[in-house]
Amino acid sequence: MRRYKRTLLAVALATSVITGTAGWASGSAQRAVTGPPPGTDAWVEDRSIGRALPHPATASARQVAGFFRTLSPPQQGELVRRHPLVVGNLDGVPVALRYRANSLAVRGTSFERLAAPGRQILAFDPRGRGQVAEVYGDLERARTVSVVVPGADIDAGTFDRTGDPYGTPTGMAKSLRTAAGNGTAVIAWAGYTTPVGVGPDAATGKLAEAGAVRLTRFGQGLKALALPAPVLFCHSYGSVVCGLGARDEGLNASGIVVFGSPGVRADSARELKTPVWAAKSADDWISKVPPVHFLGLGHGNDPTDPDFGARPVPARQAHGHSGYFVPGTDSLHAFAAIARTGGTR
C-alpha cells in the first residue's frame, strides 16, 4: 500500500509538471509522420528503366540495396533526377546517391541551406515540421559509426539552429566527431516527429513508438550497406525512442548511450539487449521528472540509478540539459571514447 501511494504521488506530480502547473511550458499535440517517403506513388508507377522499382512500403532495406547494385550508373542517376525525395529517404540506397538526391530535394524549399557545399544530407523529408539526417565524417569508410538521436523541439527548422548549439543534433554530432577523430562517422538523425515543448506528447510514448520504427528501419539501411553497427547517443526524449527500439531484435546498434534521459520505458538495462551507458548532469532539469511509468504516463526508471544497471558516464563538468557535448567536458571525453571503439569500451 505504501508503494502504491508513492506511485500515485509521483503520477500526480508528473501530471502537474506536464500540464504546466509546475511552471514548464505546455506542448502542442503532434501527429507522427510515418509510412513511405513522399513521392512514393510516382515512384511505384515508374517504368523508365524497364523494370519495376522496389516498393518503399514493403521492400526491406536489404532488398533495396540489392536492387540498386543491379543498376548501371546512368540508371541510378536517372532515378535520382526523377525521384529525389524517394531515393534520398529510402534506406538501403547507396550513401553517395542519397547525398545527391537530397541536395536536389532541398532546393527551392525553406530548408535550402541544407544544400550548402560540403553538407552530407542522408535524409530529408519535408512533411510535417520536416525531418533531416546529416553525416559528419566519411560514412562509407568509417571504422565506427555513431548516431545522435535528439529529443523534443527538434525538426528541420531547429536541426542546426545557432542558439544552444550543443542542444542541437548538428552541434552534438560535430562535437562528437571532432572529439572522436578520424576513422569515425557521426550521423545527426532527426528522423522522427519530436514533441513540442513539455506537454502530453513528451510524457507519453506515442511519438517515441513511431520514432522507434523509423530508427530501426534506418539502422537496417546501414546494415544493408555493410556499414558498422552504430552506437546510439540518445538525448532526453530521444532516449525513449532508443529504449523502445532496443526491444526490437531488428534494431541495429552496438550500444546505447542515454543522457538527460527521462527514462527509456524499461525497468533495467538488461531489457535493452545491448550495452547501455547513462549520464546526467547535477543541474539537469530532467531530474525533476518523476521516474514513473503508470497508465501510459512517464517513461520509467532513471537510467542513471545504479539499480538500473547501465554503465555510468561521468558528467561532473556538464551543465544543464544540453551541456553534455561541450568541448572539454568529462562527458564528451567519455562519449568520444565510446564512439571510437564502436561500443566495445
Residue pairs with C-beta under 8 A, 6 or more apart in sequence:
7 292
7 294
10 290
10 291
10 292
10 294
10 298
11 290
11 292
11 294
11 295
11 297
11 298
13 22
13 290
14 203
14 289
14 290
14 292
14 297
14 298
15 297
16 22
17 24
17 198
17 203
17 288
17 289
17 290
18 24
18 26
18 198
18 199
18 200
18 202
18 203
19 26
19 199
20 26
20 199
22 288
24 197
24 198
25 197
25 198
25 199
26 197
26 198
26 199
27 152
27 195
27 196
27 197
27 198
27 199
27 200
27 201
27 202
28 196
28 197
28 199
29 199
29 200
29 201
30 128
30 129
30 193
30 194
30 195
30 196
30 201
30 207
31 128
31 193
32 192
32 193
32 206
32 207
32 210
32 211
33 125
33 127
33 128
33 131
33 192
33 193
33 210
34 210
34 213
34 214
35 57
36 55
36 56
36 57
36 86
37 56
37 85
37 86
37 88
37 89
37 90
37 125
38 85
38 86
38 125
38 126
38 127
39 83
39 84
39 85
39 86
40 55
40 56
40 57
40 86
42 82
42 83
43 53
43 56
43 83
43 86
44 53
44 55
44 56
46 53
46 79
46 82
46 83
48 78
48 82
49 71
49 75
49 78
49 79
53 67
53 79
54 63
54 64
54 67
56 86
56 90
59 67
59 92
60 92
60 220
60 224
61 91
61 92
61 217
61 220
61 221
61 223
61 224
62 92
62 220
62 223
62 224
63 92
64 90
64 91
64 92
64 93
64 221
64 224
65 92
65 93
65 94
65 221
65 224
65 225
68 76
68 92
68 93
68 94
68 97
71 79
76 94
76 97
79 87
80 87
80 97
80 100
80 101
80 104
81 104
83 101
84 101
84 102
84 104
84 105
85 101
85 105
85 124
85 125
85 126
86 101
87 93
87 97
87 98
87 101
88 98
88 101
88 102
88 104
88 105
88 121
88 123
88 124
89 98
89 123
89 124
89 125
90 98
91 217
91 218
91 220
91 221
91 224
92 220
92 221
92 224
92 225
93 101
93 221
94 225
95 122
95 135
95 139
95 140
95 225
96 140
98 121
98 122
98 123
99 120
99 121
99 122
102 114
102 121
102 122
102 123
102 124
103 115
103 121
105 124
105 126
106 112
106 114
106 115
106 121
106 124
107 115
109 126
110 157
111 124
111 126
111 130
111 132
111 156
111 157
113 160
114 121
114 124
114 132
114 134
114 156
115 121
119 134
120 134
120 135
120 136
120 139
121 132
121 133
121 134
122 133
122 134
122 135
122 139
122 187
123 131
123 132
123 133
123 189
123 191
123 218
124 130
124 131
124 132
124 133
124 156
125 131
125 132
125 191
126 156
128 155
128 193
129 155
129 156
129 157
129 193
130 155
130 156
130 157
130 159
131 155
131 156
131 190
131 191
131 192
131 193
132 156
132 159
132 169
132 188
132 190
132 191
133 187
133 188
133 189
133 190
133 191
133 218
134 159
134 160
134 169
134 170
134 173
134 187
134 188
135 185
135 186
135 187
135 188
136 173
136 174
136 177
136 185
136 186
136 187
136 188
137 177
137 182
137 184
137 185
137 186
138 185
139 145
139 185
139 187
139 227
140 225
140 227
142 183
142 184
142 185
142 227
142 228
143 183
143 184
143 228
143 342
144 180
144 183
144 184
144 185
144 228
144 231
144 339
144 340
144 341
144 342
145 184
145 185
145 186
145 187
145 222
145 227
145 228
145 229
145 230
145 231
145 342
146 173
146 176
146 180
146 184
146 185
146 186
146 187
146 230
146 231
146 232
146 233
146 339
147 186
147 187
147 189
147 218
147 219
147 230
147 231
147 232
147 233
148 169
148 172
148 173
148 176
148 186
148 187
148 188
148 189
148 233
148 235
149 189
149 215
149 232
149 233
149 234
149 235
149 238
149 239
149 241
149 242
150 168
150 169
150 172
150 188
150 189
150 190
150 194
150 235
150 236
150 238
151 194
151 195
151 235
151 236
151 237
151 238
151 239
151 260
152 194
152 195
152 196
152 197
152 198
152 201
152 202
152 236
152 237
153 194
153 195
153 196
153 197
154 168
154 169
154 190
154 194
155 190
155 193
155 194
156 190
158 168
159 168
159 169
159 170
159 188
159 190
160 168
160 169
160 170
160 171
161 168
164 171
164 322
165 171
166 172
166 175
166 322
166 323
166 324
166 325
166 326
167 321
167 322
168 188
169 188
169 189
169 190
170 188
171 325
172 188
172 233
172 235
172 324
172 325
173 186
173 187
173 188
174 186
175 325
175 326
175 327
175 332
176 186
176 233
176 325
176 332
176 335
176 336
176 339
177 184
177 185
177 186
178 327
179 327
179 332
179 333
179 335
179 336
179 339
180 186
180 336
180 339
180 340
181 336
181 340
183 340
184 339
184 340
186 339
187 230
189 215
189 218
191 211
191 214
191 215
191 218
192 207
192 210
192 211
192 214
192 215
192 241
193 207
193 210
193 211
194 207
194 211
194 237
194 238
195 201
195 202
195 207
195 237
201 207
202 237
202 262
203 297
203 298
203 299
204 296
204 297
205 240
205 244
205 265
205 296
205 299
207 237
208 237
208 240
208 241
208 243
208 244
208 265
209 244
211 238
211 241
211 244
211 245
212 241
212 242
212 244
212 245
212 248
212 251
213 245
215 232
215 241
215 242
215 245
215 251
216 245
216 248
216 250
216 251
216 252
219 229
219 230
219 250
219 251
219 252
219 253
220 250
220 252
222 228
222 229
222 230
222 252
223 229
223 252
228 254
228 342
229 252
229 253
229 254
229 342
229 343
230 252
230 253
230 254
231 253
231 254
231 255
231 256
231 257
231 338
231 339
231 342
231 343
232 242
232 253
232 255
232 256
232 257
233 257
233 259
233 335
233 339
234 241
234 242
234 243
234 256
234 257
234 258
234 259
234 261
234 264
235 258
235 259
235 260
235 261
235 322
235 324
236 260
236 261
236 262
236 286
236 321
237 262
239 258
239 259
239 260
239 261
239 262
239 263
239 264
239 303
240 261
240 262
240 263
240 264
240 265
240 299
242 253
242 256
242 258
242 264
243 256
243 258
243 263
243 264
243 265
243 266
243 272
243 299
244 264
244 265
245 251
245 253
246 253
246 256
246 264
246 266
246 271
246 272
246 273
246 274
247 265
247 266
247 271
247 272
247 273
249 273
251 274
253 274
253 343
254 274
254 275
254 342
254 343
254 344
255 274
255 275
255 276
255 277
255 338
255 342
255 343
256 272
256 274
256 275
256 276
256 277
257 276
257 277
257 278
257 279
257 313
257 335
257 338
258 264
258 276
258 277
258 278
258 279
258 303
258 310
259 278
259 279
259 280
259 313
259 315
259 324
259 331
260 279
260 280
260 281
260 284
260 286
260 321
260 322
260 324
261 278
261 280
261 286
261 299
261 302
261 303
261 304
262 286
262 289
262 298
262 299
263 289
263 291
263 293
263 298
263 299
263 300
263 301
263 302
263 303
264 272
264 299
264 300
264 303
265 293
265 299
265 300
266 272
266 300
266 301
267 300
267 301
267 308
268 301
268 307
268 308
268 309
269 276
269 303
269 308
269 309
269 310
270 309
274 343
275 311
275 343
276 303
276 309
276 310
276 311
277 310
277 311
277 312
277 313
277 334
277 338
278 303
278 304
278 308
278 310
278 311
278 312
278 313
279 304
279 312
279 313
279 314
279 315
279 318
279 324
279 331
279 334
280 286
280 287
280 302
280 304
280 315
281 315
281 316
281 318
281 319
281 320
281 321
281 323
281 324
281 331
282 315
282 316
283 319
283 320
284 318
284 320
284 321
285 320
285 321
286 321
289 298
289 299
290 298
291 298
291 300
291 301
291 302
291 305
292 298
292 300
293 299
293 300
301 307
301 308
302 308
303 310
304 310
304 312
306 312
313 331
313 334
313 335
314 330
314 331
314 334
315 324
315 329
315 330
315 331
316 330
317 326
317 328
317 329
317 330
317 331
318 324
318 326
318 329
318 330
318 331
319 326
323 329
323 331
324 331
324 332
324 335
325 331
325 332
325 335
326 332
337 345
338 345
